[in-house]
Amino acid sequence: MVRMDNIVKSFGPQTVLSGVTFEAREKQIFGLLGRSGAGKTTIINILTNQLKADSGSHEIGAPPFETGLMLDEDGLFPRLSCIENLDVFATIYKIPRKKALEALQNVELGGSEKKPVNKLSKGMRQRLALARAILHEPKALFLDEPTSGLDPVTAHGIHKLILQLRDRGTTIFLTTHNMEESVKLCDYVALLHGGKIVEQGVPTEVCERHNAMKTMPDMEAVFIKMTGEAAE
């Protein structure tokens, strides 16, 4: 469903991606793990044609209309209400308004249709951004650290929604820096370090290979095991 083959990308003298290769299968949650600044967002931007790679190839097995995207910058209109924000995109996609209302219900914002975005908590904004991303029922969904900065209870709610989407047949490409989150959610993961994919596999097996499951439920333990480099 989602593939990269030997992708290289530089910004000036800095090489951010160096021969990145992976494949995410249909109807699974694929996790791309890496520290902050590792290039995870750059990979999403290349895959969704918002950024051009220097070399290599990539593809998504779904047309643009059937692809959903939720980035760290949510792009919501702060003065509009929740339903008005979704109405904008429903008009673009020619989707009935009842679908927008259903999307709000699906992310547990059914009682906040008329609430302005600038009055929402961060967790509610995250859920609204997710509602917008799934409004058109995409076959492929890209989520860029969707639970970053959220409290555990709110993050758990987002996790539940992501799993439900996967179970309905959506292929989900998820970036995170949290190995524990990937163990809960992902069917398969790839670890990005130094501009390259340095490890991949089923998350529990990746942890077990590097003896990280018992010592520290975090990606940092895996990276220390593999590279000997702690975070700066």
C-alpha positions as CSV (number, residue, x, y, z in Angstrom):
1,M,0.0,0.0,0.0
2,V,2.8,2.5,0.9
3,R,6.3,2.0,-0.4
4,M,9.7,3.8,-0.5
5,D,12.7,2.6,-2.4
6,N,16.2,4.1,-1.8
7,I,14.9,7.6,-1.1
8,V,17.5,10.3,-0.6
9,K,16.8,13.9,0.5
10,S,19.1,16.7,1.4
11,F,18.5,20.3,2.6
12,G,21.5,22.2,1.5
13,P,24.7,20.4,2.8
14,Q,22.7,18.3,5.3
15,T,21.5,14.8,4.1
16,V,18.3,14.0,6.0
17,L,17.4,10.8,4.3
18,S,20.0,8.4,2.9
19,G,18.7,5.4,1.0
20,V,15.4,4.9,2.9
21,T,13.5,1.8,1.9
22,F,10.4,0.2,3.5
23,E,7.0,-1.1,2.6
24,A,3.7,-0.8,4.5
25,R,1.1,-3.5,3.7
26,E,-2.5,-2.9,3.2
27,K,-4.9,-2.8,6.1
28,Q,-2.2,-2.6,8.8
29,I,-0.8,0.0,11.1
30,F,2.8,0.7,10.0
31,G,4.9,2.6,12.6
32,L,7.8,4.8,11.6
33,L,9.9,5.5,14.7
34,G,12.6,8.0,15.2
35,R,13.8,10.7,17.5
36,S,12.6,14.3,17.1
37,G,14.2,15.7,13.9
38,A,15.0,12.3,12.5
39,G,13.2,13.0,9.3
40,K,9.8,11.3,9.9
41,T,7.8,14.3,8.8
42,T,10.0,14.7,5.7
43,I,9.1,11.1,4.8
44,I,5.4,11.8,5.0
45,N,5.8,15.0,3.0
46,I,7.6,13.1,0.2
47,L,5.1,10.2,0.2
48,T,2.2,12.7,-0.1
49,N,4.0,14.7,-2.8
50,Q,4.4,17.8,-0.7
51,L,8.1,17.5,-1.0
52,K,10.3,16.2,-3.8
53,A,13.0,13.6,-3.1
54,D,16.5,14.0,-4.6
55,S,16.4,10.4,-5.8
56,G,14.6,7.1,-5.3
57,S,11.0,6.2,-5.8
58,H,7.8,6.0,-3.8
59,E,4.2,5.2,-4.1
60,I,0.9,5.0,-2.3
61,G,-1.6,2.4,-3.5
62,A,-4.5,4.8,-3.2
63,P,-5.4,8.0,-5.2
64,P,-5.1,11.4,-3.5
65,F,-8.9,11.6,-2.9
66,E,-8.6,8.3,-0.9
67,T,-5.7,9.5,1.3
68,G,-6.1,11.2,4.7
69,L,-3.5,13.3,6.4
70,M,-3.1,14.5,10.0
71,L,0.1,16.6,10.6
72,D,1.5,18.2,13.8
73,E,0.3,21.6,12.5
74,D,-3.4,20.8,12.5
75,G,-4.4,23.7,10.1
76,L,-7.7,24.2,11.8
77,F,-9.6,27.5,11.5
78,P,-9.6,28.8,15.1
79,R,-12.6,31.1,14.8
80,L,-14.8,28.5,13.2
81,S,-16.7,25.9,15.2
82,C,-15.9,22.2,15.0
83,I,-18.7,21.5,12.5
84,E,-17.9,24.6,10.5
85,N,-14.3,23.4,10.1
86,L,-15.5,20.0,8.8
87,D,-18.1,21.7,6.6
88,V,-15.2,23.4,4.7
89,F,-13.7,20.1,3.8
90,A,-17.1,18.4,3.3
91,T,-17.8,21.0,0.6
92,I,-14.4,20.4,-1.1
93,Y,-14.9,16.6,-1.1
94,K,-18.7,17.0,-1.9
95,I,-19.6,15.0,1.1
96,P,-23.0,15.3,2.8
97,R,-23.1,17.3,6.1
98,K,-24.3,14.2,7.9
99,K,-20.9,12.6,7.3
100,A,-19.3,15.5,9.1
101,L,-21.6,15.0,12.0
102,E,-20.8,11.3,12.0
103,A,-17.1,12.0,12.0
104,L,-17.5,14.2,15.1
105,Q,-19.4,11.4,16.8
106,N,-16.6,8.9,15.8
107,V,-14.0,11.0,17.6
108,E,-16.2,11.7,20.6
109,L,-16.9,15.4,19.8
110,G,-20.6,14.9,19.2
111,G,-21.5,17.4,21.9
112,S,-19.1,20.1,20.7
113,E,-20.3,20.8,17.1
114,K,-20.8,24.5,17.8
115,K,-17.8,25.1,20.0
116,P,-15.1,27.3,18.4
117,V,-11.7,25.7,17.8
118,N,-9.9,28.4,19.8
119,K,-11.9,27.2,22.9
120,L,-10.8,23.6,22.5
121,S,-8.2,21.8,24.6
122,K,-5.2,20.3,22.7
123,G,-6.7,16.8,23.0
124,M,-10.0,18.0,21.5
125,R,-8.1,19.8,18.7
126,Q,-6.2,16.5,17.9
127,R,-9.5,14.6,17.8
128,L,-11.0,17.3,15.5
129,A,-8.0,17.1,13.2
130,L,-8.4,13.3,13.1
131,A,-12.1,13.7,12.3
132,R,-11.2,15.9,9.3
133,A,-8.6,13.4,8.1
134,I,-11.1,10.6,8.1
135,L,-14.1,12.6,6.9
136,H,-13.9,11.1,3.4
137,E,-13.2,7.6,4.6
138,P,-9.7,7.3,3.2
139,K,-8.1,4.0,2.3
140,A,-4.7,5.3,3.5
141,L,-4.3,7.5,6.5
142,F,-1.1,9.3,7.5
143,L,-0.8,10.3,11.2
144,D,2.3,12.4,12.3
145,E,2.8,11.9,16.0
146,P,-1.0,12.1,16.7
147,T,-0.7,11.8,20.5
148,S,2.3,14.1,21.0
149,G,1.9,16.2,24.2
150,L,-1.4,14.6,25.2
151,D,-2.2,13.2,28.7
152,P,-2.4,9.4,29.0
153,V,-6.2,9.3,29.1
154,T,-6.6,11.5,25.9
155,A,-3.9,9.5,24.2
156,H,-5.7,6.3,25.0
157,G,-8.8,7.6,23.3
158,I,-6.8,8.4,20.2
159,H,-5.3,4.9,20.3
160,K,-8.8,3.4,20.4
161,L,-9.9,5.4,17.4
162,I,-6.8,4.4,15.4
163,L,-7.3,0.7,16.1
164,Q,-11.0,1.0,15.1
165,L,-10.0,2.6,11.8
166,R,-7.5,-0.2,11.1
167,D,-10.2,-2.8,11.9
168,R,-12.5,-1.1,9.3
169,G,-9.8,-1.7,6.7
170,T,-7.8,1.6,6.6
171,T,-4.1,1.4,6.1
172,I,-2.5,3.6,8.7
173,F,1.0,5.1,8.4
174,L,1.9,6.4,11.9
175,T,5.0,8.3,13.0
176,T,6.0,8.3,16.7
177,H,9.1,8.5,18.9
178,N,7.5,6.2,21.5
179,M,8.2,2.5,21.3
180,E,5.6,1.7,23.9
181,E,3.0,3.4,21.7
182,S,4.1,1.3,18.7
183,V,3.8,-1.9,20.7
184,K,0.2,-1.0,21.5
185,L,-0.8,0.0,18.0
186,C,1.5,-1.2,15.2
187,D,1.5,-4.4,13.2
188,Y,5.0,-3.5,11.9
189,V,7.6,-0.8,12.6
190,A,10.7,0.6,11.0
191,L,13.2,2.6,13.0
192,L,14.8,5.7,11.4
193,H,18.3,6.7,12.6
194,G,21.0,8.7,10.9
195,G,18.8,9.1,7.8
196,K,18.5,5.3,7.3
197,I,16.1,2.5,8.3
198,V,18.3,0.7,10.9
199,E,15.8,-1.9,12.1
200,Q,12.3,-3.2,11.2
201,G,9.9,-5.9,12.1
202,V,7.0,-6.7,14.5
203,P,7.4,-4.2,17.5
204,T,7.6,-6.8,20.2
205,E,10.2,-8.8,18.3
206,V,12.3,-5.7,17.7
207,C,12.3,-5.0,21.4
208,E,13.1,-8.6,22.2
209,R,16.0,-8.6,19.8
210,H,17.6,-5.7,21.6
211,N,16.5,-6.7,25.1
212,A,14.5,-3.5,25.5
213,M,11.1,-4.8,26.5
214,K,12.0,-5.3,30.2
215,T,14.6,-2.6,30.6
216,M,12.9,0.4,29.2
217,P,9.6,0.4,27.2
218,D,10.9,3.1,25.0
219,M,12.6,3.4,21.6
220,E,15.6,5.0,23.2
221,A,16.7,1.7,24.7
222,V,16.6,0.1,21.3
223,F,18.7,2.9,19.8
224,I,21.2,2.7,22.6
225,K,21.5,-1.0,22.1
226,M,22.0,-0.7,18.4
227,T,24.1,2.4,18.1
228,G,25.6,3.1,21.5
229,E,24.3,6.7,21.2
230,A,22.1,8.2,23.8
231,A,19.9,11.2,22.9
232,E,21.6,14.5,22.9
